[in-house]
Amino acid sequence: MSTTALILGASPLQVPMIRRARELGIRTVVVDMAPRAPGVALADEFLPISTTDVEAVTAAARERGVDGVTTVGTDMPVRSVAAAARALGLTGVSEHTALICTDKGLMAQAFASAGLPHPAFETISAFEELEAAQDRFERPFILKPLDSSGSRGVVQVDPATDLREAFDYAMAPARGGRILIEELLVGPEISCEVLCIDGAAHVVALTDKATTGAPHFVETGHTQPAVLDEGTSAAVHRLIADTTRAMGITDGPAHIEMILTATGPRLVELGARLAGDFVSSHLVPLSTGVDLIGLVLRQACGERISPPRPQALAGAIRFFRTRAGTVTGFSGIERARALPGVQEVIPLVEPGHRVTGLHSSTDRLGLVIARGADHDEAARIGETARELITVEVHP
């Protein structure tokens, strides 16, 4: 009897998982509300269901008797994944853990309750609450929605920032009408790609992150492996183990973001899922040799997997430079592809796409994936290739 996986999402982020499942001989049932999403054509069966409709997803999993439920690259379906897995007795995180990992307010409270290092915070739903709270937070501080991702609604409040404008910006994508006030942490940012097996957290890769910085901190690049001294590396590994244990992730992936402050690593956010941004699907295999998506699929479907053994390789992702206007095309892509070390160049939008600037991850227009002998060479190749590419726009 064949193995069947229910994969939540058919966007470009989930396409590598759908493809890998087919390569592993796993039948795929894919759910998404977008019938033209690129993963639809790759699915063995497609269901037009919202990935956040917990009852519908659970019913679909039960009706088809799937062996595993999973997703990659997005927080939105994580609650549905957990509920369906629990209902069918499959491998996955608890619904409580899924809730914590998809609500930044509950997440911050859970970090605090567990004694994990994290920024000071408060949750608010009204401008008057922000006015009162600002006296307890030294500017600059951060505002972000509790239930959004990809830097949507994230804004740094500086001494000169209009507080009402910042509040409205953060509240706009907040589906639940609540936002987080957060202490600004200063230092390099890393992400940690982790696979938990029988309660043990196995670190597959540590990623140096590049962002636009204030005010919106949109990610513009990723490089593996992160460059850490011995003491910092040990502290990061301890915090990873403490975090996954405290949050109840015993079997499955975790994506942990940290700031390396002067007093040690401090948590920013935790995802009970694989990283997006082409990190899990492209960068991790390139820089470690680990088939992370394949391992997560097999684990979700009930297979007992062995701990991953990362190799000491290096890779980088660099996103195209964003220009405001209507995209008419790209130049320099073939030159970038011909550069030694470049693995892929992937435009993310078609001509006619309108962009007003780089405010969130959805505003990025394409990316370069590069391999190098080490961190610095991979980063240099990625950046050189990016600079060969011009996004052509008209106002």
N, C-alpha and C positions, 0 to 999 in steps of 0.2 A: 504494500500500500504506500502511495506517495505521501510525502510530507507537504503540508500546506501552511503558508504564512500569510497572515493578514497584515498588510503594510499600509500604514496611514499616511496618505499624501501621495500625489503624483507629480509634484513640482520638480524642477531641475535638481533640487536637493535630494529627492527620493529616487530619482532615476538610477543612480549607481547601485542602490540597494535592490531595486527591482531586477536590474540586470544581473547582479551577483547572485541573487536567489535562483534565477533561471540557470546560471552556470553551475550552481550546486545541485541542480535537479529538484529544487523546491518550487512547488506550484504557488503562484502568487494571486491573492485576492487583494485588489487595491481599491481604496476608497478615497474619494475627493469630490468636492462640489463643482470642480471645473472639468467639464467633459473633454475639453481640448488641451488639458495639461499634458506635457510631453510623456509622462509615465503611463498614460492611459493605454496607448498603443502597445506598450511592452507587457502589460498585465495579462495573465491567463484569464482573469475575470475582473471586470470593473464594476463598482457600485457607486452611483451618484449620491453619496452620503457625506455630510459634514464630518470632518475629522474630530470636531468638538462635540458631536451629538453622542453622548455617552451611551444612552439607551439603544440607539440605532446601531452603533458600532458593536456593542455587546451582543445584540440580537443577531447581527450578521455573522459574528464570530461563532456563536452557538449554532446557528442554522447550518453553517458550513463545516462545523466540527474541525476548526483549524487547530494546528499544532503549536502555533506561536503567533504573538501579536507584537508589532514593533514599529518604530519610525526612526527617522534620522533628520537632524538639522533644525528642528523646530520644537518649541515648547508646547504649542497649541494642542497637539493630540495626546500629550503625555497622560492626562487624566483618563482619557478614553482607553489608552493602552493598558493602564493599570486596572481599570474596572473590568475590561474584557478578560484580561489574564486571570484576575481573581475569580470571576464567574466560572471560568472553565478549568480552574486549577492549574494554570500554566505558569511558567517562569516569568517573573516581573516584579517591579516594586509594588508596595502597598498603595492603596488609594490615599492614605494619609501622607505618605512620602511624596506621591505625585502632586498632591495639593500644595504641600510646602514648596516644592520645586517649581511651581508655576504661579506663585503669588509672592512677589518680592517682599511684601510686608510680613507675611507668615514666615518666609524664609529668614528674614532678619531677626524676627522674634525667636525662631528655632536656633539660629546661631548664638544668640545671646543666652538662651536657656542652657545651651550645651557648653557655654564658656569658651566658644571659639572666637578667635580674633576677627573683628569686623568693624566697619565704621559705625559711629553713633547715628541714630536714625529716629524718625517719627513718621507716622502715617497720618495723612489729612485728607479731607474731602471738600473743604471750603477755603476760600481765600482768606477769610478772617482767621482761620487756624494757622495759615502760613504766616500772616502778619504777627500773630502772637508767638509762633515758634521761632521766627528769625532771630529773636533776642537770645535764643539758646544755641544758635549755630553761627559761628563766625564766618563771614563771607571771605572767600568763595565757598559755596556749598553746592550740592547737586540736587536737582529735582528729577524724578523719573516716574512713569506710570507703574502701578503694581503688576499689571497684567499685559505688558507689551514686551517686545524684543527687537533686536536689530537696531538698537539705538533710537528707535522711534520715541519721541517725546522727552528724550534726555537733554537736559540743559544745565549748564553751570551758571550759577547766580553770582556774579561779581559785584564789587561795591557800586559800580555804576549801572548795573542791570535794573531795568524796570521790573519790579516784583510782579505786578499784574500781568505783564506780557509773558514773563517766565512761567507763571502759574497757568495761564491759558494754553501755552505751548505744551506743557507737560500733561495737562488734563485732556487735551484734544484726542489723543489715541487711547485714553484710559477707559476701556469698556465698562469697568466696574465703578467708575467715578471716584477713584481714590489714587493718590500719588504718595510717593516716598520722598521725604527730606533726608538727605544723607550727607554726613561729613565727607569732605573732599580728601581722598587719600593721595599722597604724593609719592611717586616712584615708578619704576618700570612695571608694565603689566604683562602677565603671562597667563596662558590657559593650560590646563592639565587634562590630557586625554587618558581616561582611566577605564579599566575593565575589572569589575568585581566578580569574584568566583568564590562561592562558599564563604562569604564574609570577608575575604581578603582583597584589598585594593591593589591591583597590579597597574603600575604606571607604564603606559605604552609610549607616551611622548609628552614633552613639555615644550610649549610654543611661545616664542617671543612675539608680542603683538605690536603692530604699529597702528596708530590712530591719527585722526585729524587734530586731536587735542580739543581744548575748549572752543566753542561751548558744547558741541554735540558728541564728540568722542567716537566718530564713525570709524570702524576698522578699515584700514587701507592696505594692510599686509600681515602675513604670518610667516615666521621662519622657525624651522626645527633643525637641530635641537636648540632649545633656549640655552643661552650662555650664563651659567651660574657658578659661583664659587662653591667650594665643598660645604661650607657651613650653611649657605643659603639653600643649596640642594637638599641637604638633610632636613632643614626646617620645612621646606616645601613638601617633602615626602611624608613627614610626620603629620603635617596639617591635612594632607590628602587622606591619610588613613583615619585620622580623628574625625574628619568631616563626613566621609562616607559611612563610618560606623555610627556616628551620632544621628545622621539623617536616615538611617535604615536602608541604605542601598547595599544589599548583600550579593545579589546576582544581577548583573547587567551593567551597562555603560554609565559613566558619569563624566560630565564636562564641567570643570571647576575653573573659575576665573579669580585671580589674585592680583593684588598690588604688592610689590616688594618694597615696603617702606623702610625707613631708617631703623625702625625698631623690630623689623621682621615681617614675614609675609602676613597679609590680612585678606580675608575673604571679600570678594565682591558679590559673586553669584554662583549658584550651583544648578546644573541641569541634569535631570535623571534621564539622559539620552545622549546619543552621539552628537558631536560637534557638527555645525553646518559650515558654510563658507568654503566648501570643498576641502576642508581639513581632514575629516574622517575618510572621505571617499578617495581623495587624491594625494594629499600631502602626507598623511600617516604612512600609507604603503610605500611612498617614495622615499621617505626619510628613515623608516624603521624596518621595512620589509614585512610588516605585520598586516595581514588581511583582516583589519578590525571590523569592517562591515560584515564579512563572512563569519567571523567569530560570534558577533552579536546575533546574527540570524540563526546560526546553529544553536546557540545557547537559548535563545527565545523559544526555539522549537523543541527544547527538552534534551538536547544532546549535552553530555558532560564534556566540557572542553578543557584543554590543558592551558595553563598560564602562558600568555604570549611571551616571546623572547625577542625583544627589539634589537635590531642591528644598529651599528653606529654609522648611519648615513646622514645626508642632509638635503633639505629641500626648502623652497620658499614659494609663497604666493604673493603677487603684487597686483592690486586692482588698478585699472586704467584711471588716469586723471579725469575727473568729471568736469565738464564744461556746461554751463547753463545754455539752454536753447532747445531747438528741435534737432535731433540727431539725423544727419543726412548720410552718414557712412563712416567708415574707418579707413585710415591710411597707415601704412607701415606694418600691417599685420604679418605679411609674408616675410618681411625682413626680420621681424622679431622671431618668427617661427624658425628661421634659418640660423639663428644664433646658437652656437654650441652650448649645450646644457638646458636649453628651453625644451620642455616636454609638451606643453600645450599652450595655445592662446585661444581663449574662449570669449567671444562677444556675448553679452547677456541681453542685449536689446536689438531691435530691428530699426531700420530707418523709419522716421516718423515719430519715434518715441520722444516725449517731451520731458525735460528735466529742468528744475529750477535751481539746482545746487545740490550740495552734498549734505543732506540733513539726517539721513538714515541709511541703513544697508541697502534698502531698495533703490536708492539713487545711484548705485554703482553700475557701471556700464559694461564692464568686462574685466578679464583677469589673465595674468600670465602665471604659469606654473613652471618652476625651474628646479634643476638638480645641480648640486655642487659637491666638491670634495669635503667641504665643511660649512658651518653656519655662514661665515662671511662670504665665501664664494657663491653659495646659493643665493644669498641676499643680493650680491652685486649683479649676478646674471639676471635675476628677476627685475631689478631696478633698471638695468641697461635696456632690457627688452621693453619694459614699460615706456621708457623715454623714446623708443623708436615709433611708438603708436600715437597717432593723433585722432581724437574723436572729432569728426567734422560736424559742425552744427550751424544752423542759421537762427537768428534771434526769434 
